[in-house]
Amino acid sequence: MVDKEVPLVKAKKTMEKDVVLDPEGFFVIELDAKGIRTEYYSNVYKNKRIVSGRLEKVFVGTEADALSDSIALHVPCLRPEHYLYLGRELQKAQFAFEQKKRYVQGGC
């Protein structure tokens, strides 16, 4: 039983210009013959701006859900939208790996 009005929210993609970069770091996702390789880099700052990254961890596997779970466990401080982006990208990477297609990581 619903005792209050529940808002209906229409889905809307965040425009790339409005994306807030994660202050904790970024990921590079690539495919190789063995599966999906996901590198996590912490941000390197200069004058309060991100100028580079320092490789912190490498995650390898063939399934997006296992990689997502491992990343959430080992990099627990990301922005929620960053985890969502990773899930989408890892799913695309898994599909490309399974279909033996080229994968190019998408933007935010």
Secondary structure by P-SEA (a helix, b strand, c coil): cccbbbbbbccccccccccccccccccccccccccbbbbbbcbbbccccccccccccccccccaaaaaaaaaaacccccaaaaaaaaaaaaaaaaaaaacbbbbbbcc
